[in-house]
Amino acid sequence: MRIAILSKGPKNFSTQRLVEAARARGHEVEVVNYIKCYVKVEKGRPVVSYDGYDLTGFDAVIPRIAASYTRYGTAIVRQFEMQGVYTPVSSIAIARSRDKLRTLQLLARAGIGIPKTIFARSAADAGALIDELGGTPVIIKLARGTHGAGVVLAETKKAAKSVLQAFYVMDVDGTNILLQEFVKESAGTDIRAFVVGGKVVASMQRQSLDDDFRSNLHQGGKGQNVKLTEEERKTAVKTARAMGLSVCGVDMMRSERGPLVLEVNSSPGFGIEKVTKRDVAEKIIEYIELNAKRRTKKDRIGA
């Protein structure tokens, strides 16, 4: 197969691992910097161009879209979809995963455990909203963000109001705010489950190295191998299904009322391979092989 990896960082560990895994299985691979692509929109001819030539003949594309380039990156993925190119992560699924509120709404509808959350636009009623969450401390998040950025722990109502006012004054990210309950028994620790094709292929526990309540590896957290409970495994798989993601990272916390999903990452990092010694990249390529071939066969039958 010919596979395009849409990545703005060809030297990124995740990108390199996907290239290695694909080539090891005999595929032709090209890393395409999607932010340098452009699309030509005309009747009956969806084209993606890059570096002076049209990108054609690919059997599959693997999106590795950075959060800061979500809108542009998903437009490129969508154009490939319109060409009939297979992707394990659709443009619409990427877009919905980048919106924390939309993610939580979808998970709540699917009956998946999440921390109690309130969506707000004004700091005026901060006190009443915090009371609805059960009091302080409380987590304050920007509706869009990744790697633990735009997430603050407020210990008191006064601190929460100050944080909210600061976000509004800066007009950060359109200033849509999520207030979320603080789950004390899981502070500084969470679980990343890597899901491929409806199966958890690797899992790790992440722990902050100091008193930071965030456990993201990008924030200096430390990862270690962890065995999921059956409920946690089912939660991760159900979450991926609810989000329409064949490949994703599901971040959960362990609470007294069971696993609670914090976030879903449509372009999860591959640091989990170093922690668990699992070949996640190979699992993704295997999944693409199976499903791209199925699509090709289906297209032939319908032609």
C-alpha positions in Angstrom: 0.0 0.0 0.0 0.9 3.7 -0.3 0.4 5.4 3.0 0.7 9.2 3.7 1.4 10.3 7.3 0.1 13.8 7.8 2.5 15.3 10.2 4.3 18.7 10.5 7.1 17.0 12.3 8.8 14.2 10.4 11.3 13.8 13.2 8.6 13.4 15.9 8.9 10.1 17.7 5.3 9.1 16.8 5.8 9.9 13.1 9.1 8.0 13.0 7.5 4.9 14.6 4.7 4.9 12.2 7.1 5.1 9.2 9.2 2.3 10.7 6.2 0.0 11.3 4.7 0.6 7.8 8.0 0.1 6.0 8.7 -3.0 8.0 5.5 -4.5 6.7 6.4 -3.6 3.1 4.5 -0.4 2.5 5.5 2.7 0.7 5.3 5.7 3.1 5.5 9.4 2.6 5.4 12.0 5.4 3.4 15.0 4.3 3.5 18.3 6.2 -0.2 19.1 6.1 0.2 22.8 7.0 2.1 23.2 3.7 -0.6 21.5 1.7 -3.4 23.3 -0.1 -6.7 22.0 -1.6 -8.2 22.7 -5.0 -12.0 22.6 -4.8 -13.8 22.2 -8.1 -16.6 20.0 -9.5 -15.8 16.3 -9.4 -12.1 16.8 -8.7 -11.0 16.9 -5.0 -7.3 17.6 -5.0 -4.7 18.0 -2.3 -1.4 19.6 -3.5 1.9 19.7 -1.7 5.4 20.9 -2.7 4.3 21.7 -6.2 2.5 18.5 -7.1 -0.9 16.8 -6.6 -1.1 14.1 -4.0 -2.7 11.1 -5.6 -2.6 7.3 -5.5 -2.6 6.9 -1.7 -4.5 3.9 -0.2 -4.5 5.4 3.3 -3.6 8.5 5.2 -2.7 8.6 8.9 -3.6 12.0 10.4 -1.2 13.4 13.1 -2.9 16.8 13.4 -1.6 19.2 16.1 -4.3 20.8 18.3 -3.3 24.3 17.1 -3.8 23.4 13.5 -7.1 21.5 14.0 -9.2 23.5 11.5 -6.7 23.5 8.7 -5.5 20.0 9.3 -9.0 18.5 9.3 -9.7 20.3 6.0 -6.8 18.5 4.5 -8.0 15.1 5.9 -11.5 15.8 4.6 -10.2 16.4 1.1 -8.5 13.1 1.1 -11.7 11.5 2.4 -13.5 13.1 -0.6 -11.0 11.3 -2.9 -12.0 8.0 -1.3 -8.7 7.5 0.6 -9.1 5.5 3.8 -8.2 7.0 7.1 -8.5 5.4 10.5 -9.3 8.8 12.1 -11.9 10.8 10.3 -11.9 14.6 10.0 -15.1 14.9 11.9 -13.9 12.7 14.7 -10.7 14.8 15.1 -12.8 18.0 15.2 -15.2 16.7 17.9 -12.3 15.3 20.1 -10.7 18.8 20.2 -13.7 20.3 21.8 -13.8 19.3 25.5 -17.4 20.2 26.0 -18.6 18.3 22.9 -16.6 15.3 24.0 -18.1 15.3 27.4 -21.6 15.7 26.0 -21.1 12.7 23.7 -19.7 10.6 26.5 -22.5 11.5 28.9 -25.1 10.6 26.2 -23.3 7.2 25.8 -23.6 6.5 29.5 -19.9 6.8 30.2 -18.6 8.0 33.5 -17.2 11.6 33.5 -16.4 14.1 36.2 -19.3 16.4 37.0 -18.9 19.4 34.7 -20.4 22.8 34.2 -20.0 24.9 31.0 -20.0 28.7 31.7 -19.4 32.0 29.9 -19.5 34.4 32.8 -17.5 34.7 36.0 -20.4 36.5 37.7 -22.0 33.3 39.0 -18.8 31.4 39.9 -19.8 30.9 43.5 -23.1 29.3 42.7 -21.6 27.1 40.0 -18.9 25.9 42.3 -21.5 25.0 44.9 -23.3 22.9 42.3 -20.1 21.0 41.9 -19.8 20.3 45.6 -17.5 23.2 46.5 -13.8 23.8 46.2 -11.2 22.9 45.1 -12.4 22.9 41.5 -10.7 22.4 38.1 -11.1 25.2 35.5 -10.4 24.3 31.9 -10.5 26.0 28.5 -13.0 24.2 26.3 -10.2 23.7 23.8 -6.7 22.7 24.8 -4.3 19.8 25.0 -1.3 18.4 27.0 -2.6 19.9 30.2 -2.5 23.5 28.9 -5.3 25.8 29.9 -6.1 23.8 33.0 -6.0 25.3 36.5 -6.8 24.1 40.0 -8.6 26.7 42.1 -8.4 26.0 45.9 -11.0 28.6 46.9 -14.0 30.4 45.4 -12.0 33.6 45.4 -9.2 31.9 43.5 -11.7 30.4 41.0 -13.3 33.8 40.3 -9.9 35.4 39.8 -8.9 32.6 37.3 -12.1 33.0 35.4 -11.8 36.8 35.3 -8.2 36.4 34.0 -9.3 34.1 31.2 -12.1 36.5 30.2 -9.9 39.6 30.3 -7.4 37.8 28.0 -10.3 36.5 25.8 -8.4 33.2 25.6 -9.7 30.8 23.0 -13.1 32.5 22.7 -13.2 32.1 26.4 -15.5 29.1 26.8 -14.8 27.7 30.2 -15.5 24.3 31.9 -15.7 24.0 35.6 -15.1 20.5 36.8 -15.2 18.7 40.1 -11.9 17.8 41.8 -11.6 14.1 42.4 -9.4 14.0 45.4 -8.5 10.3 45.4 -7.1 10.6 41.9 -5.2 13.9 42.2 -2.0 13.9 40.1 -2.7 10.4 38.6 -4.5 9.2 35.6 -4.5 6.3 33.1 -3.9 6.5 29.4 -5.5 3.6 27.4 -4.4 3.4 23.8 -7.3 2.0 21.6 -6.9 0.6 18.1 -9.8 -0.9 16.3 -11.9 -1.4 19.3 -9.2 -3.0 21.4 -6.9 -1.6 24.1 -3.4 -2.3 22.8 -1.5 -0.6 25.6 -2.1 1.2 28.9 -0.1 3.2 31.4 -0.6 5.1 34.6 0.8 8.6 34.6 1.8 10.3 37.9 2.9 13.9 38.4 6.5 14.2 39.8 5.6 17.0 42.2 2.5 18.4 43.7 1.0 19.3 40.2 -2.5 17.9 39.9 -1.9 17.3 36.2 -0.2 14.0 35.2 0.3 14.6 31.5 3.8 13.5 30.3 4.0 16.9 28.5 3.7 18.5 32.0 6.5 16.3 33.4 4.5 13.4 34.5 6.0 9.9 34.8 4.5 6.9 33.2 4.4 3.2 34.3 2.8 0.1 33.0 -0.6 -0.6 34.5 -3.1 -3.4 34.2 -6.6 -2.2 33.5 -9.6 -3.6 35.3 -12.3 -5.0 33.0 -14.5 -2.0 33.7 -11.7 0.4 32.7 -11.0 -1.6 29.5 -14.7 -1.6 28.6 -14.9 2.2 29.3 -12.0 2.9 27.0 -13.4 0.9 24.2 -16.9 2.4 24.6 -15.4 5.9 24.7 -13.6 5.3 21.4 -16.8 4.0 19.9 -18.8 7.0 21.1 -16.3 9.4 19.6 -16.1 7.5 16.3 -12.4 7.0 16.7 -10.7 3.8 15.6 -7.4 5.1 16.9 -7.2 7.2 20.1 -5.9 7.7 23.6 -8.5 7.6 26.3 -7.5 9.4 29.6 -9.3 8.2 32.7 -9.1 8.6 36.4 -9.8 6.0 39.0 -12.5 7.3 41.4 -14.7 5.8 44.2 -17.5 5.5 41.7 -15.5 3.8 39.0 -13.4 5.1 36.0 -14.1 8.7 34.9 -13.0 9.8 31.4 -11.2 13.1 31.4 -10.2 13.5 27.7 -10.0 11.7 24.4 -6.9 12.3 22.2 -7.3 11.7 18.4 -3.5 12.1 17.9 -2.1 10.4 20.9 1.7 10.4 21.5 3.7 7.2 21.3 5.5 7.6 24.6 3.3 4.8 25.8 5.5 2.4 23.7 8.6 3.3 25.8 6.7 2.7 29.0 4.8 -0.5 28.1 7.2 -2.0 25.5 4.1 -2.6 23.3 4.4 -2.0 19.5 1.5 0.3 19.1 2.6 1.6 15.7 2.5 -2.0 14.3 -1.1 -2.4 15.6 -2.2 0.7 13.8 -0.6 -0.4 10.5 -2.2 -3.8 10.8 -5.6 -2.2 11.4 -5.1 0.0 8.3 -4.1 -2.9 6.2 -7.2 -4.8 7.1 -9.7 -2.0 6.7 -8.1 -0.2 3.6 -8.2 -3.6 1.8 -11.8 -4.1 2.8 -12.7 -0.7 1.5 -10.9 -1.3 -1.8 -12.7 -4.6 -2.3 -16.1 -3.0 -1.4 -15.4 -0.2 -4.0 -14.6 -2.8 -6.7 -17.8 -4.7 -6.0 -19.8 -1.5 -6.1 -18.1 -0.2 -9.3 
